[in-house]
Amino acid sequence: MARLDVASIPIRGACLVVCGLVLGGCLADGDDKPHRIQGDTATIYSSAPRHGVSAATARAVLAGERRALAERRGRVGGLRIRLRLLSSTEDGAQPWNPDLVSANAHRAADDPTAIAYLGELDYGATAVSLPITNEADLLQVSPADGLTSLTQRPPGRPRAGPERYYPSERRTFVRVTSIDLLEAERLLALAAGAGAERIAVVFDRDIYGRELAAQILARARERGLEPVASEQYDGRLESIPDLARALAEASPQAVVHAGVAGPGTGRLLAAIDRQLPGVPVYATSGILVRGAPIPAAPAHVEAVGPATSPRRAGYEAMRVALDAIDAAGRDRRLVIRAALRLAPRIDTGRLALYRLVGGRFSPR
């Protein structure tokens, strides 16, 4: 069974103890917010990018969600289930748009027929939607967002605990992917196995890259590896030469890329290769999202990412929601409890190694 992150969350006081012993045990009734679906129709919202670098992955995820719902013939727990698709991107290359993610979550939270929210797909987007769905007592299931701080305090960022995402102080979130911390640990194991003792990290400016970089540096020190450089790539092509030179001056024996692929990714990798010829580059799963080939990139780049297909991830996310509704009926809070009990059975958190060949990543 994969190490999925469904353990207790350090929110506050007695809730810490109870959640640690009984998943979902903090879901006691304590306010007058409506949390039962009226009528015979409930809505599951799905938030995913329709445009940009993750659009193809999102289509596969949605296909899996639809398949799981079709297998139940659109009915479960005495309710007819209606699927509503929401886009988390506009035209452009960005993986997700925070304004759209927020709007999607608010739309679901404000809908009295909503019983679950499937999202987010991409790197750190759940940090925007989860506080909204949590306050509404709405189950949120992510097919692919591994952001560690959603469910535990990430190494290297002691102030980035999960309490910020749970204003209700109740756990309402399940994911069917492994946490990013496992990627960080796997990458460091690869670097150490190749004989590296000195590592450098380059990361992007978004929450995904910043949090992963902190975890990589913290875990590297624990392993006895020496972090010799940590550089942020701001997305500007003109900053790449200086960044690559700064990395080279530190003389690392391996470089870890922690960020989402973008238009400058190929140039960045090529510049690192010119400044540090022969030094291996390891990358987190964010580099795998780019649909087009990565131009001008060297061949010795390896990445760690989910072994599970996007279609399977979408299928499992919907299946968790449907099984929880089947077990709990029309009560949102009971659905959350059921989902938290069901989550440990999921085995979609395995990681795989990918190698850059001809500008594209392929399973090794």
Secondary structure by P-SEA (a helix, b strand, c coil): cccccccccccccaaaaaaaccccccccccccccccccccbbbbbbbbbccccaaaaaaaaaaaaaaaaaaacccccccbbbbbbbbccccccccccaaaaaaaaaaaaacccccccccccccccccccaaaaaaacbbbbbcccccccccccccccccccccccccccccccccccccaaaaaaaaaaaaaaacccbbbbbbcccaaaaaaaaaaaaaaaaacccccccccccccccaaaaaaaaaaaacccbbbbbcccccaaaaaaaaaaaacccbbbbbcccccccccccccccccbbbbcccccaaaaaaaaaaaaaaaaaaccccaaaaaaaaaaacccccccbbbbbbbcccccccc
